[in-house]
Amino acid sequence: MLFGLFKKNKPAAAADFSFLGTDMHSHMIPAVDDGSDSIETSLELLQGFVDLGYKKIITTPHTRPDYFPNTQADLRARFERLNPAIAQANLPLEVEMASEYFVDYEFLQQQDINNLLTFSGKHLLIELSTYQAPPNLFETIFQLKIKGYQLILAHPERYGYYASDFSQFEKLKDFGCQFQVNLLSLTGIYGKPPKELAMKFFKNNMVDFLGTDMHHAKHLESLKAMQHDGKLMRLIQGYEFLNASL
């Protein structure tokens, strides 16, 4: 009986995220946003991606005029400075770059929507305020769709203002938005409400992509710890995501 109890309480064996293949949300470009602060930090985090089982990442620095007024030219230049260091480190990891665009009321006026940083064709990663959505959100989405973009909404579980009117999430899906849930939301790192909302997306088969949204070493350590959570790993390993298609 004691041996049986010991086996039951034994920690789950570590798994990894290799079944996802590609991560499409992270902040690895040094000193452009609230992510990596140096090439050295980027290399440590990129090694972490390898350790987690990823074969490819599409890093997505913020483009947000009020906080991170990055231009395409600057982001590309910073990425080109990182590339030789990645090659020298001999990391078995394919690294590409796009951007995570903050969509607010002025987005259509602030950005040239004919020329945005996309990945895997015209996939475009967008995020919203965590306090309230812009009143012209669906008009903005419509204008982007006209331009041929395939919109991916980053971490919808963090937009709690729609939680009491879940039909708004369904409307976003009807408008052609794919949903990317943050892996760490499932651990409760952002709080209980985002975790519960993420689980509701899974229950309703509304999750298209999983992303790390990795910014720093604490995120990496949390992702490593998540590998030992058998219940969560079984949940995501039993679900079909689109990451591998990128």
Rosetta blueprint (number, residue, H / E / L):
1 M L
2 L H
3 F H
4 G H
5 L H
6 F H
7 K H
8 K H
9 N H
10 K L
11 P L
12 A L
13 A L
14 A L
15 A L
16 D L
17 F L
18 S L
19 F L
20 L L
21 G L
22 T E
23 D E
24 M L
25 H L
26 S E
27 H L
28 M L
29 I L
30 P L
31 A L
32 V L
33 D L
34 D L
35 G L
36 S L
37 D L
38 S L
39 I H
40 E H
41 T H
42 S H
43 L H
44 E H
45 L H
46 L H
47 Q H
48 G H
49 F H
50 V H
51 D H
52 L H
53 G L
54 Y L
55 K L
56 K E
57 I E
58 I E
59 T E
60 T L
61 P L
62 H E
63 T E
64 R E
65 P L
66 D L
67 Y L
68 F E
69 P L
70 N L
71 T L
72 Q H
73 A H
74 D H
75 L H
76 R H
77 A H
78 R H
79 F H
80 E H
81 R H
82 L H
83 N H
84 P H
85 A H
86 I H
87 A H
88 Q H
89 A H
90 N L
91 L L
92 P L
93 L L
94 E E
95 V E
96 E E
97 M E
98 A L
99 S L
100 E E
101 Y E
102 F E
103 V L
104 D L
105 Y L
106 E L
107 F H
108 L H
109 Q H
110 Q H
111 Q L
112 D L
113 I L
114 N L
115 N L
116 L L
117 L L
118 T L
119 F E
120 S L
121 G L
122 K L
123 H E
124 L E
125 L E
126 I E
127 E E
128 L L
129 S L
130 T L
131 Y L
132 Q L
133 A L
134 P L
135 P L
136 N L
137 L H
138 F H
139 E H
140 T H
141 I H
142 F H
143 Q H
144 L H
145 K H
146 I H
147 K L
148 G L
149 Y L
150 Q E
151 L E
152 I E
153 L E
154 A E
155 H L
156 P H
157 E H
158 R H
159 Y L
160 G H
161 Y H
162 Y H
163 A L
164 S L
165 D L
166 F L
167 S H
168 Q H
169 F H
170 E H
171 K H
172 L H
173 K H
174 D H
175 F L
176 G L
177 C L
178 Q E
179 F E
180 Q E
181 V E
182 N E
183 L H
184 L H
185 S H
186 L H
187 T H
188 G L
189 I L
190 Y L
191 G L
192 K H
193 P H
194 P H
195 K H
196 E H
197 L H
198 A H
199 M H
200 K H
201 F H
202 F H
203 K H
204 N L
205 N L
206 M L
207 V L
208 D L
209 F E
210 L E
211 G E
212 T L
213 D L
214 M E
215 H L
216 H L
217 A H
218 K H
219 H H
220 L H
221 E H
222 S H
223 L H
224 K H
225 A H
226 M H
227 Q L
228 H L
229 D L
230 G H
231 K H
232 L H
233 M H
234 R H
235 L H
236 I H
237 Q H
238 G L
239 Y L
240 E L
241 F L
242 L L
243 N H
244 A H
245 S H
246 L L
